[in-house]
């Protein structure tokens, strides 16, 4: 019994150490101007967007970025669904390291700025699938359908004051979800983020179970060679724990 008590004490101490280290890291980011001091900046606020935070080493976090076709450098990866972001995190997770979802509007503007001063982000729309299974690159990264979002800097040379999901991206998402029979997707996304927020253990267990269910059902495989003529777009339905597949547009960009 004493041994179990000692292990629990050590676990509590380690958890507190990580929390203190994380809090200190947030303070450093805010001091550098990389996080807003109080209120989220007006990026990805209407509609709300999300980013994936990944622990690259204990207590050191970074925003997930991806390479984008025709663009130099890595671009912040954004999601309209916090569940999609968590599924992405599950595939990227390394043993012993954590991942979390954050509001894209709360990470500051500098992370979105390109060298020319414009704001840039890659908006995840769906995953790519073949024969009912999600596709991965030979290197193990998920293949996705995305849109490049970009807002030029102002005429005075300042960074864009507003940046986020545009009407064309929203319209495309709406059509995809409707074709999949998922009509209340925006309301569901908002509920997920509020339900899963905080430190309540039961909430995290529920969240992790849904993510694990999505990954199991995805049955990911390495993408086949050739043109993606018979690939599909995959959207996860958490209510029924299954993936929905819709036809792929000819303009699809995969990663």
N, C-alpha and C positions, 0 to 999 in steps of 0.2 A: 504493500500500500504506500509506503514511504517513497519507493522508487517511482511510482506513478505520480505522486505529488511533486517530486523533484522535477520530473519531465514536464509537468504542466507549468511549473514555475519558470523553467528554462524557456518554454514556448512563449509564455507571457512576456518575459524579458526580451526575447528576440523580436516579438511583434512590436513592442514598444520602441526598441532600437530602430527598427525599420520605419516606424511612423515618425520618429524624431528626425531620422535622416531624410525622409521624404519631405517633411515640413521645411527643413533647412534648405533643401534643393529648390523648393518652390520660392522661398525667400530670395535665393540667389537669382533665380530667373526673373523675379519681379524687380530686383535691384538693377538687373541688366536691361530692363525694359522689354523682356521677352514674354512677360505675362502682364496682363492689365492689373493695376493696383487694386481695383475694387470691382467695377462693373465690366462685363464682357464688352469687347469692342464690337462695332457694328459689322462684323463679318459673319456670314452664315447664321444670321439671327431670324430671318423671315424669308423662307422657312428654316427651321432649325436643322443644322448639319452636325455631324459627329466625326471625330477622328479616333484613331487607335493609338493608345500610348503603350509602348512596349519597354519592358525592363531589359536593357542591354547587358547590365551586370547588376548585382545586388544594390538596390536603392538608387540606381541611375537610370532615368527614363528618357526615352526619345519618341518623337512622333514618327509614325510609319510613313515612308515615302516610296514611290515607285518610279521606274523609268517610263517615259511616255514617248510614243512614236512621234518623230519629227521635232522633239524638244530636247535641248541640251540640259543635262543635269536631272536630278531627282525632283519629283513634285509631291507635295503633301497629298495623301490619299484621304478622301472624305466619303462619308456615307450618309444616306438619308435614314437608314435604319440602324439603331444601336445593336440589334441582334446580328445584322450582317457584319458589323464591325467586330463583334465578339467571335463570330464564326471565323473570320479572317485571323483573329488573334489566336484561336485554337490551332490553326494550321501553322502559324508562325512561332508558337510557343516553344521555348527551350526549357529543358529540365531545370526546375528550381527557380525559374524566373517568371514574373507575373506579367499580365497585360490588363489594361482597363480602357474603358471608353470615356471620352471627354467631349464636351460641347466644342465644336469647331470655333464658335465665336468667342470662346474664353481663352484661346491660346495666344492671342495677340496677332498683330498684322504682319510682323516681320518674317514669320515663318512661311508666309505665302508669297513674299516679294521675290521677283526674279531680278536679274542683274540690270535689266532696263527699267526697273521701277514699277512694272506692271504686277498685278496680283494674279497668281496662277494656282490651280488645284486640279486634281483628277477626281472626278465624281464617279464612284462605283455605282453602276446601274444593276448589274446582275453577274452571276458566274456563267461560264460557258460549260456546256455538257455535251456528252455523246452517248447515245444508247442509254439514257437515264442515269449516267454517272458523271459527276463533276470532273473537269479536266485540270491537270497540272502540267507544268513545264517539266522537262527532264531534270531540272534543278530542284523540283519540289514546290515551286510557287504556283498559286492558283491562277488559272486563266480566267480573265474577266472581260466584261463588256463595260466600257466607261466612256465618259465625255470629258474633254479638256475644257475647263472653265478659265476664262481669262478676262481681265479688266485692265485697260490701259491706264497709265498714270495721267493725272490731270494736266491741263495746259500750263499750269505753273510749275510742273515738275514734281509735284507732291504725290505721295502714294494715294491710290484710290480710296475715297472715303467710304464707299459701299462696295461689298463684294459677296457673292454667294451663288446660290442655285438660280439659274435664269429660267425664264418661262419655257424655252424650248426643251430644256432638260426635264422640267416638271411635266410637260406635256408627254414626253416620251415615256417617263416613268408611269404616268397615269395609264397610258395605253397598254404598257406591258402588264401592269398589275390587273387591269380590267380583263385582259385577255386570259390571264391566269385565274380569274374568278375571285381575286382578292381586292375588294372594293374599298374597305375601310383601312387601307394600309397606313395612311398618314396618322390617323388617330391611334392605331395600334403602336406605331413607332414611338409616339409621344408617351403613351402609357408605359411602355417598356422602360424607358429611361427613368421615369419617376418611380416606378415600382422597384426597379433593381438598384436604385441609388442607395447611398448610405452604407452602414457597416453591419446591418442586421444579418446574422449568419444564415437564417432561413431563406432570405431573399437571394443570397449568393448561391445557396444550394440549388434553388429553383432555377436560377439563371444558368448555372453550370450544367444542370440536367438537360435543359433545352438545347444548349450549345452542343453537348455531347450527342444528343439525339439527332441533331442536324448533321453532324459530322459522320455518324454511323450510317445514316440514310443516304448520304452523298456518295459513298463507295468510290472515292476519288481514284482516278487512274491517269497514267501519262497520256497526253494528247496524241492522237494518231497523226501520221504524216498526211500531207496532201491538203487540198482546199477544204475549208469547213462548211461544205454544202449541206451536210446532214447533221450539223451541230445544232444545239438549241440553247436558249437562255433559261437559266434555272433560278427560281425564286422559292424561298422556303416559307411554308405555311406552318407557323408554330402552333396554331390551334389544333391542327390534325396531325402534326409531326411528320409532314411529308413535303417533298419537293414538287413544284409545278414547273412544267417545261413549255415554253412558247417558241414559235419560229424565230430564227435569228435574222436580223436585218443584213442586207448585203454590205452595209457600211461598217460592220463590226470591226473593232480593233481589239486584238487579244494580247494578253501579257501572261 
